[in-house]
Amino acid sequence: PSAPPQAVSVVTLGTNNST
């Protein structure tokens, strides 16, 4: 979407760290 890749990076990092 319009959201920047930085925001997605934080989400992916958080989910990846949770696993």
KOLMI-32678 format. One record per residue: residue number from 1; x, y, z of N, C-alpha, C in turn. Coordinates in Angstrom, 3 decimals, padded with zeros to 6 digits. Each point is the difference from the previous one (the first is absolute). Example, Ala and Ser with C-alpha at 12.3 -4.5 7.8 and 13.67 -1.06 7.14 Angstrom:
REM residues 2
> seq	n_x	n_y	n_z	ca_x	ca_y	ca_z	c_x	c_y	c_z
> 1	013.190	-005.690	007.800	-000.890	001.190	000.000	000.900	001.200	000.000
> 2	-000.350	001.050	-000.720	000.820	001.190	000.060	-000.770	001.090	000.730
This chain:
REM residues 19
> seq	n_x	n_y	n_z	ca_x	ca_y	ca_z	c_x	c_y	c_z
> 1	000.830	-001.238	000.000	-000.830	001.238	000.000	000.845	001.260	000.000
> 2	-000.597	001.090	000.425	000.724	001.285	000.035	001.031	000.017	001.127
> 3	-000.156	-000.894	000.956	000.923	-000.010	001.151	001.430	-000.242	-000.468
> 4	000.957	000.639	000.672	001.418	-000.134	-000.362	000.523	-001.384	000.364
> 5	001.085	-000.429	-000.628	000.576	-001.336	000.270	000.552	-000.100	001.420
> 6	000.351	001.151	000.582	000.549	-000.019	001.358	-001.025	-000.578	000.983
> 7	-001.248	000.399	-000.163	-001.054	-000.478	000.900	-000.127	-001.521	-000.134
> 8	000.041	-000.481	-001.235	-000.114	-001.451	-000.226	001.198	-000.709	000.614
> 9	001.168	000.637	-000.105	001.223	-000.601	000.555	-000.172	-000.234	001.499
> 10	-000.589	000.961	000.679	-000.184	-000.132	001.452	-000.958	-001.144	000.299
> 11	-001.050	-000.099	-000.794	-000.994	-001.060	000.237	000.629	-001.365	-000.245
> 12	000.727	-000.118	-001.118	000.621	-001.290	-000.325	001.031	-000.366	001.056
> 13	000.737	000.993	000.454	001.034	-000.262	001.010	-000.658	-000.481	001.298
> 14	-001.085	000.649	000.384	-000.686	-000.379	001.232	-000.550	-001.417	-000.094
> 15	-000.637	-000.321	-001.131	-000.588	-001.335	-000.164	001.116	-001.038	-000.072
> 16	001.078	000.328	-000.687	001.107	-000.943	-000.145	000.644	-000.267	001.360
> 17	000.088	001.041	000.811	000.621	-000.152	001.313	-000.910	-000.822	000.920
> 18	-001.302	000.117	-000.220	-000.961	-000.702	000.854	000.105	-001.506	-000.232
> 19	000.295	-000.395	-001.206	000.033	-001.431	-000.322	001.151	-000.705	000.663
